[in-house]
Amino acid sequence: MSWEDEIKELRHREQLALRMGGTDKVARQHEFGKLTVRERVAAICDAGSFHEIGTLAGVAEYDDAGNLTEFTPSNFVLGTADIDGRPVVLSGDDFTVRGGSADASIGAKRARAEGLALDLKLPHVRLVDGMGGGGSVKTIEMAGRTYIPELRGWETVVQHLAVAPSVSLALGSVAGIGAARVATSHYSVIVRDTAQMMIAGPALVDWANLGDVTKEELGHARIHTRNGAIDDEVATESEAFDRARRFLSYLPTATDELPPRVQSTDDPRRKHEALIDLVPKDPRKIYKMHDLITAVVDNASFFEIGEKWGRSIITGLAHLDGIPIALFAENPAIYGGAWTADACRKLIRFLDLASTFHLPIVHLEDCPGFLIGKKSEEEATIRFGSSALAALGQSNVPFCCVIVRKAFGVAGGANHKPGAHHIRVAWPSGDWGSLPIEGGIEVAYKAELAEAADYDA
């Protein structure tokens, strides 16, 4: 007696799974300018490297004779793959099957993806599109009951953050637990005009009498890349895949390894004569900090993270003589480089990333201090600023600071690590103190200046 019929059914199921939600749903996905999950997998990983797990998972229907009549595949694809020759766990939502919601998912597959990345100590790249396995009314209808919400398996997502890199790409309308998966990662990217991220969609917002809004008004890239919920935005899915690859290239496969050193084409002892004129002698004039960063790091190696938010501080990964580093610098073109509440929040996240993945920290300092004024006080800048300084002090990696121009006040103290070895040097343009002399004179001699006959003199 042969198992040939059973094997044929399994192969038939595989072919049905590869069709995803069917021809019409796939065409609709393309009409919205989006790739299917399987096209995404093929685009982001090395050719032929994807090894799928759980292809056959889904819901099957049979006739009275036991013949397969219908098969709905799970709306979640997972497996292992290589990205630039390095192993990763790769998972993605299939929006063509019930929009990625729980009523078409096999919950164990998502848990398997997260657990696999944790157990194998591999980076996890999530291609998020839809509910991310979140519940729906259809779920309750199918189960015949509701339930007390649990985040079962979420501990695996959180534990993985301390073990290996995680990258989440928002590639469609992402809500609920899907949005949480995007936010709970080391690096996240959203596609500008085809993706949105939100806690709940327009229908629920309207039901709660919180306004008639669109998905774009709730979760467009311009919202979440400006508030820090998502790190960066791109115009196309292809660019999102490129950003993911490049981010991973600076990091080790896991936290028990060192970041990979690459062959540098730049002479580490090179000189850039243009830097002699970069910083104006007039302290009121600004210059382009990005030009300094580009000159200092290896050629074309600077990878900025969080460009659209907390813009008075620039953060990014780079190479110095082929060694991956975490670099931050004040941007004198934004509030003179003063630390805002958002900039401090961005810096905390960035410094934690550096510590987690053993990246030496380099600070190119031009800091006039915390941003002052009523708005700054209302935003609790001092709390976030103190936390940023604490994150620097608690970092467990080498630290080097170059004082390029200003180093004033409490924030200006981010040029060293008290109680730990560090390197601190200053350019001739360096100017430092508790506060700028001009402002200090105004405060210290306020009474005398008020009584002066010729104040301007």
Secondary structure, DSSP 8 states (H G I E B T S, - for coil): ---HHHHHHHHHHHHHHHTTT-HHHHHHHHHTT---HHHHHHHHS-TT--EEE-TT-EEEEE-TTS-EEEEEE-SEEEEEEEETTEEEEEEEE-TTTGGG-GGG--HHHHHHHHHHHHHHT--EEEEE-SSTT---HHHHHHHTS------TTHHHHHHHTTTS-EEEEE-SEEETHHHHHHHSSSEEEEETTT-EEESS-HHHHHHTTS----HHHHH-HHHHTTTTSSSEEESSHHHHHHHHHHHHHTS-SSTTS--------S-TT---GGGGGTS-SSTT----HHHHHHHHSSTT--EES-TTSSTTEEEEEEEETTEEEEEEEE-TTTGGG-B-HHHHHHHHHHHHHHHHTT--EEEEEEE--B--SHHHHHTTHHHHHHHHHHHHHH--S-EEEEEEEEEEHHHHTTT--TTS--EEEE-TT-EEESS-HHHHHHHHTHHHHHH-SSS--
